[in-house]
Amino acid sequence: MINKKTVLFNLRKNKQQLAHRLTILNKSLVAEQQSIADLTGRLRETKASIQARREYIATQLSKQRKARRESVVTVSNISTDKTVTSTFQIQVQLEKVRIANDLNNIFVIDLIPNFGFKFTICGIPLPDYTNRQPSAPQISQAIVRTLGASEDDLIAAAYGFAAQLLTLLSYYFEVPLRYPIQPYGSQSFIIDPVSVIQGSRTFPLWTRGSLYFRFQYASFLFNKDIEQLMCSQRLPVLDLKPTLANLKNLLLVLSTEPTGKIM
């Protein structure tokens, strides 16, 4: 009887132990199943992320290939545009040379025979003015008698031609003059918009009826404009005073076919 009880007790004990182990195993199974589910979810997310990256990389590669094709076309267009621009620039330079030649033929600047380094423009002499008021006529009386006009009229006419020439050179060679010129024939004048001065900023390029110091200042500004144009062509200016000589030098350079870039 005792043996039967002992066996029954052991069986119950084993049953309880097995039930406890089963509970533990069931919990482990649930935990492992949850872990597997988590890993499966992560795997799906990783696969989705990899697929998205693959699609992004494929899109970027497609864009790069398209950009390369477009860059080849762009480089080709740039090369063509450079060729067209270079050809156009050469044509512009040659056109400027033609214009300078025409101006050289229209506003003829020549040396006066037997009068040293003196010039005429359109056959009219233009003296080189200094800071002092002349005590004697600036134009030979023989020339005055030959041309049949007074010295004042000849000076005004010469400056009128020179003012027209300088204005055209400024326009065609794209050099805005620091001291703007208003070419009105023998009533031409020049403007000083930058200096600190009182009174009128307009100065006459004629002597008759004008204050001589204002005419002197006008001739100085006129020579400064010539200097500006000469500097734009990289021409050295040794002396400002010889107005027509500097203009002649400038015209000779501008009317020569360029071997480099005209500024």
C-alpha positions in Angstrom: 0.0 0.0 0.0 2.8 2.3 0.9 4.6 1.5 -2.4 1.5 2.4 -4.3 1.3 5.8 -2.6 5.0 6.4 -3.2 4.6 5.7 -6.9 1.5 7.9 -7.1 3.3 10.7 -5.4 6.3 10.4 -7.7 4.0 10.4 -10.7 2.2 13.5 -9.5 5.5 15.2 -8.8 6.8 14.3 -12.3 3.6 15.6 -13.8 3.9 18.9 -12.0 7.6 19.2 -13.0 6.7 18.4 -16.7 3.8 20.9 -16.6 6.2 23.5 -15.2 8.7 22.7 -17.9 5.9 22.9 -20.5 4.9 26.3 -19.2 8.5 27.5 -19.5 8.9 26.0 -22.9 5.6 27.6 -24.0 6.8 31.0 -22.8 10.1 30.5 -24.6 8.2 29.4 -27.7 6.1 32.6 -27.6 9.2 34.7 -27.0 11.0 33.1 -29.9 7.9 33.4 -32.1 7.8 37.2 -31.2 11.5 37.5 -31.9 11.0 35.8 -35.3 8.1 38.1 -36.0 10.2 41.1 -35.1 13.1 39.9 -37.3 10.7 39.1 -40.1 9.4 42.7 -39.8 12.9 44.1 -39.8 13.7 42.0 -42.8 10.7 43.3 -44.7 11.7 46.9 -43.8 15.3 46.3 -44.8 14.2 44.8 -48.1 11.9 47.7 -48.7 14.7 50.1 -47.8 17.2 48.3 -50.1 14.6 48.4 -52.9 14.0 52.1 -52.4 17.7 52.7 -52.5 18.0 50.7 -55.6 15.3 52.7 -57.2 16.8 56.0 -56.0 20.3 54.9 -57.4 18.7 53.8 -60.7 16.9 57.2 -60.9 20.1 59.1 -60.1 22.1 57.1 -62.7 19.4 57.8 -65.3 19.6 61.5 -64.4 23.4 61.4 -64.7 23.3 59.7 -68.1 20.7 62.3 -69.2 22.9 65.1 -67.8 26.0 63.7 -69.6 24.1 63.6 -72.9 22.9 67.2 -72.3 26.3 68.3 -71.3 27.7 67.0 -74.5 25.1 68.9 -76.4 25.8 72.0 -74.3 29.5 71.8 -74.8 28.9 71.5 -78.5 26.6 74.5 -78.4 29.1 76.5 -76.4 31.8 75.7 -78.9 29.5 76.8 -81.8 28.6 80.0 -79.9 32.3 80.8 -79.3 33.0 80.4 -83.0 30.1 82.6 -83.9 31.0 85.1 -81.2 34.7 85.1 -82.4 33.6 85.6 -86.0 31.2 88.4 -84.9 33.9 90.1 -82.9 36.3 90.0 -85.9 33.5 91.5 -88.1 32.9 94.2 -85.5 36.6 95.0 -85.3 36.9 95.2 -89.1 33.8 97.4 -89.2 35.3 99.7 -86.6 38.5 99.9 -88.8 36.3 100.8 -91.8 34.5 103.5 -89.8 37.8 104.9 -88.6 39.1 105.0 -92.2 35.9 106.8 -93.3 36.3 109.3 -90.4 40.0 109.7 -91.4 38.9 110.6 -94.9 36.1 112.9 -93.9 37.9 114.8 -91.1 41.3 115.1 -92.8 44.1 116.1 -90.5 47.2 117.3 -92.3 50.5 119.0 -91.4 50.7 122.6 -92.5 53.7 122.9 -94.9 56.6 124.9 -93.6 55.0 125.6 -90.2 56.7 122.9 -88.1 54.5 120.5 -86.1 51.2 122.3 -86.9 48.1 120.6 -88.2 44.8 121.5 -89.9 41.5 119.6 -89.8 39.4 119.9 -92.9 41.9 122.5 -94.1 41.4 124.7 -91.0 44.3 125.2 -88.6 43.9 124.6 -84.8 46.6 126.0 -82.5 47.8 124.1 -79.5 46.8 126.1 -76.4 48.8 126.5 -73.3 47.9 127.9 -69.8 48.9 131.4 -70.9 46.8 133.8 -73.0 48.6 134.4 -76.3 50.1 137.8 -76.8 50.2 137.3 -80.6 48.0 135.7 -83.2 48.0 131.9 -83.1 47.3 131.4 -86.8 49.5 132.8 -89.5 48.0 135.9 -91.1 48.8 134.4 -94.5 46.5 131.5 -93.7 43.9 133.8 -92.3 43.9 135.9 -95.5 43.9 132.7 -97.7 40.9 131.3 -95.9 39.1 134.6 -95.7 38.0 134.4 -92.1 39.1 135.8 -88.8 41.2 133.8 -86.4 38.3 133.5 -83.9 36.1 132.1 -86.6 38.8 129.6 -87.8 39.4 128.4 -84.2 35.7 127.9 -83.7 35.3 126.1 -87.0 38.3 123.8 -86.3 37.0 122.9 -82.9 33.6 122.2 -84.4 35.1 119.7 -86.8 37.3 118.2 -84.0 34.3 118.0 -81.6 32.3 116.1 -84.2 35.1 113.7 -84.9 35.8 113.0 -81.2 32.1 112.5 -80.5 31.8 110.0 -83.3 34.9 108.1 -82.2 33.6 107.9 -78.7 30.3 106.5 -80.0 31.6 104.0 -82.4 34.4 102.7 -80.2 32.2 102.6 -77.1 34.2 104.9 -74.9 31.9 107.3 -72.9 33.7 110.6 -72.6 34.5 111.8 -69.1 33.8 115.3 -70.3 30.8 115.2 -72.7 31.0 117.2 -75.8 28.1 119.0 -77.6 29.2 119.4 -81.2 27.2 122.3 -82.7 29.6 123.4 -85.4 31.4 126.6 -84.5 29.3 126.9 -81.4 30.4 123.6 -79.9 31.0 123.3 -76.1 32.2 120.8 -73.5 30.8 119.9 -70.1 32.6 119.2 -66.9 30.3 117.1 -64.7 32.9 115.9 -62.2 35.1 118.8 -61.0 34.4 120.8 -57.9 33.6 124.2 -59.5 31.2 127.0 -59.1 29.0 128.5 -61.8 28.2 127.0 -65.2 29.7 123.6 -66.0 29.5 124.3 -69.7 32.6 125.7 -71.4 32.8 127.1 -74.9 35.1 125.7 -77.7 35.2 129.2 -79.3 36.9 132.4 -78.4 34.8 135.2 -79.8 32.6 136.7 -77.0 33.7 134.2 -74.4 35.9 134.6 -71.3 39.3 133.4 -72.4 40.0 131.4 -69.3 36.8 129.4 -69.9 37.9 128.7 -73.5 41.3 127.6 -72.2 39.7 125.2 -69.7 37.4 123.9 -72.5 40.5 123.1 -74.7 42.1 121.4 -71.7 39.0 119.2 -71.1 38.9 118.5 -74.9 42.5 117.2 -74.8 41.7 115.1 -71.7 38.9 113.4 -73.7 41.4 112.7 -76.5 43.8 111.2 -73.8 40.9 109.0 -72.6 40.3 107.6 -76.1 44.0 107.1 -76.6 44.4 105.3 -73.3 41.5 103.0 -74.3 43.6 101.9 -77.2 46.7 101.6 -75.0 48.4 104.5 -76.8 51.0 106.5 -74.8 50.2 110.2 -74.4 53.4 112.1 -74.2 51.9 115.6 -74.3 48.3 116.7 -74.0 48.7 120.1 -75.8 49.0 119.0 -79.5 45.3 118.4 -80.1 45.2 117.6 -83.7 48.5 115.6 -83.6 47.1 113.3 -80.9 43.8 113.0 -82.9 45.8 112.1 -86.0 47.8 109.5 -84.1 44.6 108.0 -82.7 43.0 107.8 -86.1 46.0 106.1 -87.6 45.9 103.4 -85.0 42.1 102.9 -85.2 42.1 102.7 -89.0 44.8 100.0 -89.0 43.5 96.4 -89.3 43.9 94.9 -85.8 46.0 91.9 -85.0 44.6 91.7 -81.5 41.6 92.8 -79.6 40.4 96.4 -79.9 39.3 97.5 -76.5 
